Amino acid sequence: MTMTINHVLIRTSRLAEMKQFLTQVAGLKEGLRPPFQFSGAWMYSGDRPLIHLVETGRAEPGLADYLGDETAAPVSGAGPVDHIAFAGADYAALMQRLHGQHADFYERTVPESREHQVFVQGPEGVRLEFMFVTNEEN
């Protein structure tokens, strides 16, 4: 099965400026976003949300639970890109690879859309997300 990039999440302490930049420079438009407890925006190309923005640098309910403890820190270091997400992967094959490599990973399901996510941290802090359509209710 061929994988594609689903979206890129960018942490930003200047949400309004980042939305304006992506609208003006990249031609993206702000669109629908699941009802997360913290500030952010999803920037669309046509009917696809390609860039997910999360506002960081201040305490917001649920943000640390969703992205980890480093969310309150200013964006710096390796940069503001949080992870690269892939859709169209084979869940069973992914699990076999992760378990075979004794890789640390975690899973969760997005509110409303029911997309199941698997996150894996790699070298240099690069995080990959693999997304799967599911009908799970939890």
Contacts in CASP RR format, 6 or more apart in sequence:
PFRMAT RR
TARGET T0000
AUTHOR 0000-0000-0000
METHOD contacts of the structure
MODEL  1
MTMTINHVLIRTSRLAEMKQFLTQVAGLKEGLRPPFQFSGAWMYSGDRPL
IHLVETGRAEPGLADYLGDETAAPVSGAGPVDHIAFAGADYAALMQRLHG
QHADFYERTVPESREHQVFVQGPEGVRLEFMFVTNEEN
1 88 0 8 1.000
1 89 0 8 1.000
1 90 0 8 1.000
2 88 0 8 1.000
3 86 0 8 1.000
3 87 0 8 1.000
3 88 0 8 1.000
3 89 0 8 1.000
4 86 0 8 1.000
4 87 0 8 1.000
4 88 0 8 1.000
5 84 0 8 1.000
5 85 0 8 1.000
5 86 0 8 1.000
5 87 0 8 1.000
6 85 0 8 1.000
6 86 0 8 1.000
6 87 0 8 1.000
6 129 0 8 1.000
6 131 0 8 1.000
7 42 0 8 1.000
7 49 0 8 1.000
7 50 0 8 1.000
7 51 0 8 1.000
7 52 0 8 1.000
7 85 0 8 1.000
8 50 0 8 1.000
8 51 0 8 1.000
8 52 0 8 1.000
8 81 0 8 1.000
8 83 0 8 1.000
8 84 0 8 1.000
8 85 0 8 1.000
9 51 0 8 1.000
9 52 0 8 1.000
9 53 0 8 1.000
9 54 0 8 1.000
9 81 0 8 1.000
9 82 0 8 1.000
9 83 0 8 1.000
9 85 0 8 1.000
10 18 0 8 1.000
10 51 0 8 1.000
10 52 0 8 1.000
10 53 0 8 1.000
10 54 0 8 1.000
10 80 0 8 1.000
10 81 0 8 1.000
10 82 0 8 1.000
11 54 0 8 1.000
11 56 0 8 1.000
11 67 0 8 1.000
11 71 0 8 1.000
11 75 0 8 1.000
11 80 0 8 1.000
11 81 0 8 1.000
11 82 0 8 1.000
12 18 0 8 1.000
12 53 0 8 1.000
12 54 0 8 1.000
12 55 0 8 1.000
12 56 0 8 1.000
12 75 0 8 1.000
12 80 0 8 1.000
13 55 0 8 1.000
13 56 0 8 1.000
13 57 0 8 1.000
13 58 0 8 1.000
13 74 0 8 1.000
13 75 0 8 1.000
15 39 0 8 1.000
15 40 0 8 1.000
15 41 0 8 1.000
15 53 0 8 1.000
15 55 0 8 1.000
18 53 0 8 1.000
19 30 0 8 1.000
19 41 0 8 1.000
19 43 0 8 1.000
19 53 0 8 1.000
22 28 0 8 1.000
22 43 0 8 1.000
22 51 0 8 1.000
22 53 0 8 1.000
23 29 0 8 1.000
23 30 0 8 1.000
23 43 0 8 1.000
26 43 0 8 1.000
26 45 0 8 1.000
26 51 0 8 1.000
27 45 0 8 1.000
28 43 0 8 1.000
28 44 0 8 1.000
28 45 0 8 1.000
28 50 0 8 1.000
28 51 0 8 1.000
29 43 0 8 1.000
29 44 0 8 1.000
29 46 0 8 1.000
30 41 0 8 1.000
30 42 0 8 1.000
30 43 0 8 1.000
30 44 0 8 1.000
31 41 0 8 1.000
31 42 0 8 1.000
31 43 0 8 1.000
31 44 0 8 1.000
31 49 0 8 1.000
32 42 0 8 1.000
32 49 0 8 1.000
33 40 0 8 1.000
33 41 0 8 1.000
33 42 0 8 1.000
33 49 0 8 1.000
33 52 0 8 1.000
34 110 0 8 1.000
34 111 0 8 1.000
34 112 0 8 1.000
34 113 0 8 1.000
35 111 0 8 1.000
35 112 0 8 1.000
36 62 0 8 1.000
36 66 0 8 1.000
36 111 0 8 1.000
37 60 0 8 1.000
37 61 0 8 1.000
37 62 0 8 1.000
37 63 0 8 1.000
38 54 0 8 1.000
38 55 0 8 1.000
38 60 0 8 1.000
38 61 0 8 1.000
38 62 0 8 1.000
38 63 0 8 1.000
38 66 0 8 1.000
39 54 0 8 1.000
39 55 0 8 1.000
39 60 0 8 1.000
40 52 0 8 1.000
40 53 0 8 1.000
40 54 0 8 1.000
40 55 0 8 1.000
41 52 0 8 1.000
41 53 0 8 1.000
42 49 0 8 1.000
42 51 0 8 1.000
42 52 0 8 1.000
42 53 0 8 1.000
43 49 0 8 1.000
43 50 0 8 1.000
43 51 0 8 1.000
43 52 0 8 1.000
43 53 0 8 1.000
44 50 0 8 1.000
54 63 0 8 1.000
54 66 0 8 1.000
54 67 0 8 1.000
54 71 0 8 1.000
54 82 0 8 1.000
56 63 0 8 1.000
56 67 0 8 1.000
56 71 0 8 1.000
56 72 0 8 1.000
56 73 0 8 1.000
56 74 0 8 1.000
56 75 0 8 1.000
57 71 0 8 1.000
57 72 0 8 1.000
57 73 0 8 1.000
57 74 0 8 1.000
57 75 0 8 1.000
58 72 0 8 1.000
59 72 0 8 1.000
63 71 0 8 1.000
63 72 0 8 1.000
64 71 0 8 1.000
64 72 0 8 1.000
67 82 0 8 1.000
78 124 0 8 1.000
78 125 0 8 1.000
82 127 0 8 1.000
83 119 0 8 1.000
83 126 0 8 1.000
83 127 0 8 1.000
83 128 0 8 1.000
83 129 0 8 1.000
84 126 0 8 1.000
84 127 0 8 1.000
84 128 0 8 1.000
84 129 0 8 1.000
85 117 0 8 1.000
85 128 0 8 1.000
85 129 0 8 1.000
85 130 0 8 1.000
85 131 0 8 1.000
86 128 0 8 1.000
86 129 0 8 1.000
86 130 0 8 1.000
86 131 0 8 1.000
87 131 0 8 1.000
88 131 0 8 1.000
88 132 0 8 1.000
89 130 0 8 1.000
89 131 0 8 1.000
89 132 0 8 1.000
91 116 0 8 1.000
91 118 0 8 1.000
91 130 0 8 1.000
91 132 0 8 1.000
94 118 0 8 1.000
94 130 0 8 1.000
97 103 0 8 1.000
98 105 0 8 1.000
98 118 0 8 1.000
98 120 0 8 1.000
103 120 0 8 1.000
104 120 0 8 1.000
104 121 0 8 1.000
105 118 0 8 1.000
105 119 0 8 1.000
105 120 0 8 1.000
105 121 0 8 1.000
106 118 0 8 1.000
106 119 0 8 1.000
107 116 0 8 1.000
107 117 0 8 1.000
107 118 0 8 1.000
107 119 0 8 1.000
108 116 0 8 1.000
108 117 0 8 1.000
109 115 0 8 1.000
109 116 0 8 1.000
109 117 0 8 1.000
109 134 0 8 1.000
109 136 0 8 1.000
109 138 0 8 1.000
110 116 0 8 1.000
110 117 0 8 1.000
114 133 0 8 1.000
114 134 0 8 1.000
114 135 0 8 1.000
114 136 0 8 1.000
115 131 0 8 1.000
115 132 0 8 1.000
115 133 0 8 1.000
115 134 0 8 1.000
116 131 0 8 1.000
116 132 0 8 1.000
116 133 0 8 1.000
116 134 0 8 1.000
116 136 0 8 1.000
117 129 0 8 1.000
117 130 0 8 1.000
117 131 0 8 1.000
117 132 0 8 1.000
118 129 0 8 1.000
118 130 0 8 1.000
118 132 0 8 1.000
119 127 0 8 1.000
119 128 0 8 1.000
119 129 0 8 1.000
120 127 0 8 1.000
120 128 0 8 1.000
120 129 0 8 1.000
120 130 0 8 1.000
121 127 0 8 1.000
122 128 0 8 1.000
END
